[in-house]
C-alpha cells in the first residue's frame, strides 16, 4: 500500500495539466507545388480523383475572405504537403485540445492505480494495470505524440508495478510482453508564418496560372486586383505596379479570348441547328470541322467550352441523322400516303361541313330539326367512306380517332333532337357534351393525319 501511495503521488506530478487558450482561427495548411512554391489552404484540403480542392485566403486578416481553388493533383508535392499537414494539425491540437485529452488520460491512470490499491485478487490487479499500460502506450500515437516524455515516465512506473505484481503472483519479474511507445518521426515540415498581403496576392496569381477553367481563372485574377488596391499601403510600390499591370493584362486577354469563343460558339450552334432542321448531316459535320479549326487558331484555350459546344452540335447531328432516316422512310411510303390523302378528302370535307351545326349544339344556341337530320345523314355518309378507307400503319390511331369523332357527332345530333322533343334541358346539355367531344376529337384526328401525311420535321 505504501508503494501504491508513492506511485499515485508520482503520477500526480507527471500529469500536471497546463491550461492553454484555444485558438479561434482555422488551421492554415500548405499545398506545396512541385516547383517549390506553396498555396495556403484555410482548413483541410480535399483530393478528389485527379483534382485538389481547397479554400485559399485572399487577405492576411482574421477570418479572411476565401476563394475556392481547384488545381490538378499532379502539380502537388504530396510528400511535403502531407508532412506539413501533420505538423500543422499537431500544432493545432496542442493549442486547442491536447491538455484536456491529457488530463482525461492522467485521470484514468490515477483512477486505475486507486482501483488496484483496493483490489484483493492479485490476478485481477495485474490485469487492471496491464490494461492501463496498454492504453497509455497507444495514446501518443493517436494524439500527435503530445507529452510523450511524461507518458514514458508513467509507462516506466507501470512496468515496475506489473513486474512486482507478477513476481508476487509467482511469475518471473522480467517476463514482460507489452506495447512499446514508438519514437516520433524525425521528418517533419517546419510551420510557416501566416501569409503576408504580398504572399496572399502571389498565391492568387499562382492559383490562376494552375486553373483549368477560364471562369475560375478570371475570378482569381479579379480578386488579386482587388487585393492590390486594398493592401496598396503595405505593398512595395514597384512590385505592386508591375504586378497590377501584368494581372490586368492577363485578365483583359482572358476576356478577349472569352468573347472570341462566345462569338464562335453562337455562330456554329446556330448553323448546326439550321442544318439539323434540313436534315443536312454533311453540313453539320462541316460545322464541327470549322469549330475545331477555329479552336486551333485561338490556341485551344477553352477546352471545356469547346467540348460542351461539340457535344451540343453532335446532338444536332444525331437529330439530323434521325430526321434523314425518317424522311427517307416517308419518301418510300409517299405513294401509299398520297393514296390515303386522296381517299380521305371526301370524308374530311363532310366532317368540316358539320362543324358549325355541332358548335351550335355545343353552345345550346339552337338547331332546327332539318339541321339535325342533315347532320346525322352527313355523318352516316362520312362513316361509310371511312369504313371503306384502309389507313396506313402510321395512321391507324388517327383514323380510329376520326371514326370516334363521327360517332360522337351523330350522338350529339340524336340527343339534341330528343331534348327538343321533350323540352329537357338536361338532355340538351348531354348533347352539348357529345358535340364538344366530337369537335375536340375531330380536331385532334385531323391534326394527327396532317402530321404523318407531310414530310417529318424536327420539333
Secondary structure, DSSP 8 states (H G I E B T S, - for coil): -HHHHHHHHHHHHHT---------S--EEEEEBTTS-EEEEES--EEETTEEEEEEE-SSSTT--EEEEEEEGGGB-HHHHHHHHHHHHHHHHHHHTHHHHHHHHHHHHHHHHHHHHT---HHHHHHHHHHHHHHHHHHHHHTTTTTHHHHHHHHHHHHHHHHHHHHHTTS-TT-----------S----------HHHHHHHHHHHHHH-S-HHHHHHHHHHHHHHHHHTGGGS-HHHHHHHHHHHHHHHHHHHHHHHHHHHHHHHHHHHHHHHHHHT-HHHHHHHHHHHHHHHHHTTS--HHHHHHHHHHHHHHHHHHHHHHHHHHHHHHHHHHHHHHHHHHHHHHHHHHHTHHHHHHHHHT----HHHHHHHHHHHHHHHHHHHH----GGGHHHHHHHHHHHHHHHHHHHHHHHHHHHT-HHHHHHHHHHHHHHHHHHHHHHHHHHHHHS-----
